[in-house]
């Protein structure tokens, strides 16, 4: 498997920039013609159902038919995880999210299969690896949410919500989130803050705070320091992570993130649990609908006495949605 990791690293570090240089602006797919036709036909059929369902639900809630594109989607994901000295892991998962706005002053109806609170500890989140329990449909939430509609560059933008987790017995929840964005002096640096506090009847309270200080280096590269704090009542410890990241846009369809990450817990008696170096390559292989992720890592976990261990994640994602929102960086 080490040879596979070396091959993946070679692809990520050397082949990707070459692909970016050779990529034609008008080309929007890496699939053969027969593959394009099949994927597009399936995407259009499912996307019509997703869009129609969300519009009908939202029209019922708002009592008027909405005339906008909403951001609801359905995602199919296949993930292959390999970690040195551990067993291989294959996972096929489905995620759906209905986020149904009407106007800024009105409520939104939220139906989501993987809420943030179900994603585990910071150490478990890692590159996005989720356990079977965390991706279970029993984590699906249904609720109402209200946006304050404020400009986060001028003042705090709040979002409040409440609802139930769709399991028996029903598990009610309350959630509050707040975002803010500041310019640092007259330079290119910006500081953003994204915070969330939640209460679930079964799991109790949890909170997460993320602070992101970054600046563009040029048109294609962005440098960031990201600090995250998280506390969960059932874990009863304060976790923290610190990462230094360089984001690079390779082309209009591919991007790379290089990161050095440290994860620990407890501020009164700080304890570092993991270090890792990561290269995260993401490519849109077909029209903002099919994506490929290649994520080699060099980990230094406490459970292995901080001895180096290779890890590798390969991920395919297929999205069905009406409104496409391109992510510039992975």
C-alpha positions in Angstrom: 0.0 0.0 0.0 3.0 2.3 0.5 3.5 2.2 -3.2 -0.1 3.4 -3.7 0.6 6.3 -1.4 3.8 7.2 -3.3 1.8 7.1 -6.5 -0.9 9.3 -5.1 1.6 11.8 -3.9 3.2 11.9 -7.3 -0.2 12.5 -8.9 -1.1 15.2 -6.4 2.2 17.1 -6.4 3.3 16.7 -10.0 0.5 15.7 -12.4 -2.1 18.1 -11.1 -0.3 21.4 -12.2 0.4 19.8 -15.6 -3.3 19.0 -15.9 -4.2 22.5 -14.9 -1.9 24.0 -17.6 -3.3 21.7 -20.3 -6.9 22.2 -19.3 -8.9 24.1 -21.9 -11.3 26.7 -20.7 -14.2 25.3 -22.7 -13.7 21.7 -21.5 -16.0 20.9 -18.5 -15.7 17.1 -18.2 -13.1 14.4 -18.0 -15.6 11.6 -18.8 -15.9 9.9 -22.2 -18.9 10.8 -24.3 -21.0 7.8 -23.3 -20.3 8.5 -19.6 -21.3 12.2 -20.0 -24.6 11.2 -21.5 -25.5 8.7 -18.8 -24.4 10.9 -15.9 -26.3 13.9 -17.3 -29.5 11.9 -17.9 -29.4 10.6 -14.3 -28.5 14.0 -12.8 -31.3 15.8 -14.6 -33.9 13.3 -13.6 -33.0 13.2 -9.9 -32.3 17.0 -9.7 -35.8 17.8 -11.1 -37.2 15.7 -8.2 -35.0 17.4 -5.6 -35.9 20.9 -6.9 -39.6 20.1 -7.3 -39.9 18.6 -3.8 -38.1 21.5 -2.1 -40.1 24.1 -4.0 -43.4 22.5 -3.2 -42.5 22.2 0.5 -41.3 25.8 0.6 -44.4 27.0 -1.3 -46.5 25.3 1.3 -44.7 26.8 4.2 -44.6 30.4 2.7 -48.1 30.2 1.2 -46.7 31.5 -2.1 -44.8 29.8 -4.8 -41.1 30.7 -4.6 -39.5 32.1 -7.7 -35.8 31.6 -6.8 -33.3 28.8 -7.0 -32.8 27.1 -3.7 -29.7 25.4 -2.4 -31.2 21.9 -1.7 -29.2 18.9 -2.8 -28.7 15.2 -2.7 -25.2 13.8 -2.6 -23.9 10.2 -3.2 -20.4 9.6 -1.9 -18.0 6.7 -2.1 -15.0 6.8 0.2 -12.0 4.6 0.4 -9.8 5.1 3.5 -6.4 3.5 4.1 -4.3 4.0 7.2 -1.0 2.3 8.0 -1.4 -0.5 10.5 -5.2 -0.3 10.3 -7.8 -2.1 8.2 -9.1 -0.6 5.0 -12.4 1.1 5.1 -14.9 1.4 2.3 -18.1 3.5 2.7 -21.0 4.4 0.4 -23.2 7.1 1.9 -26.1 9.4 1.0 -26.5 12.9 2.3 -29.4 15.2 1.6 -30.2 18.7 2.7 -33.3 20.7 2.1 -32.7 24.4 2.9 -35.7 26.3 1.8 -35.6 30.1 1.9 -38.5 32.4 1.0 -37.3 35.9 2.0 -34.8 37.1 4.6 -37.5 37.8 7.1 -39.2 34.4 6.8 -38.4 31.1 8.3 -36.5 28.4 6.5 -37.5 24.8 6.6 -34.4 22.6 7.2 -34.2 18.8 6.6 -30.7 17.5 6.9 -29.2 14.0 7.2 -25.8 14.9 8.6 -26.0 17.9 10.9 -22.7 19.3 12.2 -23.4 18.1 15.7 -23.3 14.4 14.5 -19.7 14.7 13.1 -17.9 13.7 16.3 -14.8 15.1 17.9 -12.2 17.2 16.0 -9.9 14.2 16.0 -12.6 12.0 14.5 -13.4 14.5 11.8 -9.9 14.6 10.4 -10.2 14.6 6.6 -14.0 14.1 6.7 -14.0 10.5 7.8 -17.3 9.7 9.5 -18.2 6.5 11.4 -21.3 4.5 10.4 -23.1 5.8 13.4 -22.3 9.4 12.5 -23.7 8.9 8.9 -26.8 7.0 10.1 -30.2 8.3 8.9 -31.2 8.4 12.6 -29.2 11.7 12.8 -31.6 13.4 10.3 -33.0 16.6 11.7 -36.2 18.5 10.7 -36.6 22.1 11.9 -37.2 25.7 11.3 -34.4 28.3 11.1 -34.4 32.1 10.9 -31.6 34.3 9.5 -31.1 37.8 10.8 -30.2 39.0 7.3 -27.4 41.2 8.5 -24.2 41.9 6.6 -21.5 40.1 8.5 -18.9 42.6 7.4 -20.8 45.3 9.4 -22.2 43.4 12.4 -22.8 39.9 13.7 -25.1 37.8 11.5 -27.2 35.4 13.6 -29.1 32.3 12.7 -31.5 30.6 15.2 -33.3 27.4 14.8 -35.2 24.6 16.5 -36.7 21.2 15.6 -36.4 17.5 16.2 -34.1 14.7 15.4 -36.1 12.0 13.5 -35.6 9.1 15.7 -37.7 7.3 18.4 -38.1 8.8 20.9 -38.1 12.1 19.1 -35.1 14.2 20.1 -35.8 18.0 20.2 -33.0 20.5 19.6 -32.2 24.2 19.7 -29.4 25.8 17.8 -27.9 29.3 17.5 -25.0 30.4 15.2 -23.2 33.6 14.6 -20.8 34.8 11.8 -18.6 37.9 11.6 -16.0 39.1 9.1 -13.4 41.9 9.8 -10.8 43.5 7.7 -7.4 43.8 9.4 -6.1 47.3 9.0 -5.9 48.5 5.4 -4.0 45.4 4.2 -5.3 42.2 2.5 -5.7 40.2 5.7 -9.2 39.3 6.8 -10.4 37.6 10.1 -13.7 35.6 10.0 -15.5 34.0 13.0 -18.1 31.2 12.7 -19.7 30.1 16.0 -22.4 27.6 16.9 -24.1 26.5 20.1 -26.6 23.6 20.3 -28.7 21.6 22.7 -30.1 18.2 21.9 -32.3 16.5 24.5 -30.4 13.2 24.4 -26.8 14.4 24.0 -27.0 17.7 25.9 -25.1 20.9 25.0 -22.3 21.4 22.5 -20.5 24.5 21.1 -18.0 25.2 18.3 -16.0 28.3 17.5 -13.9 28.7 14.4 -11.5 31.6 13.7 -9.9 32.0 10.3 -7.2 34.6 9.6 -6.2 34.7 5.9 -5.1 36.7 2.9 -4.7 36.2 -0.8 -1.1 35.8 -2.0 -2.1 36.2 -5.6 -5.0 35.4 -7.9 -4.6 31.6 -7.4 -3.2 31.2 -3.9 -4.7 31.9 -0.5 -2.9 31.6 2.9 -4.8 30.9 6.1 -4.4 30.3 9.9 -7.4 28.4 11.2 -8.2 27.9 14.9 -11.1 25.8 16.1 -12.5 25.1 19.6 -15.2 22.5 20.3 -16.9 21.3 23.4 -19.4 18.5 23.7 -21.2 17.6 26.9 -21.0 13.9 26.3 -17.2 14.2 25.8 -16.8 16.7 28.6 -13.5 18.2 27.4 -12.6 21.2 25.4 -10.9 20.3 22.1 -8.8 22.6 19.9 -7.1 22.4 16.6 -4.7 24.7 14.8 -3.9 24.5 11.1 -1.7 26.4 8.7 -3.1 26.1 5.1 -2.1 27.1 1.6 -4.9 27.0 -0.9 -4.1 26.9 -4.6 -6.4 27.1 -7.5 -4.9 25.0 -10.2 -7.5 25.6 -12.9 -11.2 26.4 -13.2 -11.9 22.8 -12.2 -9.2 21.7 -9.8 -7.7 23.0 -6.5 -5.2 22.0 -3.9 -4.9 22.5 -0.2 -1.7 21.9 1.7 -2.1 21.9 5.5 -0.2 21.3 8.7 -2.6 20.4 11.5 -2.4 20.0 15.3 -5.3 18.6 17.4 -5.5 18.5 21.2 -7.8 19.0 24.1 -8.0 20.7 27.5 -6.9 24.3 28.0 -6.1 23.8 31.8 -3.8 21.0 31.0 -3.1 21.1 27.2 -2.6 17.7 25.6 -1.7 17.3 21.9 -3.3 14.1 20.4 -2.5 14.3 16.7 -0.2 16.1 14.2 -0.6 15.6 10.5 0.5 16.9 7.2 -2.0 16.8 4.4 -2.3 17.5 0.7 -6.0 17.7 -0.4 -6.5 17.6 -4.2 -10.1 18.1 -5.4 -11.2 18.0 -9.1 -14.5 18.7 -10.7 -14.5 15.8 -13.2 -17.9 16.5 -14.7 -19.8 19.8 -14.9 -20.0 20.6 -11.1 -21.7 17.3 -10.6 -19.0 14.6 -10.2 -16.0 15.3 -8.0 -12.8 13.4 -7.1 -10.8 13.9 -3.9 -7.3 12.6 -3.4 -6.0 13.1 0.2 -2.6 11.7 1.2 -1.6 12.4 4.8 1.4 11.8 7.0 0.1 11.4 10.6 1.7 11.5 13.9 -0.9 10.2 16.3 -0.5 9.9 20.1 -2.0 6.3 20.0 1.1 5.3 18.0 3.5 7.3 20.3 3.7 10.0 17.5 5.5 7.6 15.2 4.8 8.6 11.5 2.0 6.8 9.7 0.8 7.2 6.2 -2.9 7.5 5.4 -4.8 8.0 2.2 -8.3 8.9 1.3 -9.9 8.6 -2.2 -13.4 10.0 -2.6 -16.0 10.3 -5.4 -19.0 12.5 -5.0 -22.1 12.8 -7.2 -24.3 15.8 -6.6 -27.9 16.4 -7.6 -29.1 20.0 -7.2 -30.8 22.8 -8.9 -28.4 25.7 -7.9 -24.7 25.1 -8.3 -22.3 26.9 -5.9 -18.7 26.3 -6.9 -16.2 25.9 -4.1 -13.0 27.6 -5.0 -10.8 25.5 -2.6 -11.2 22.1 -1.0 
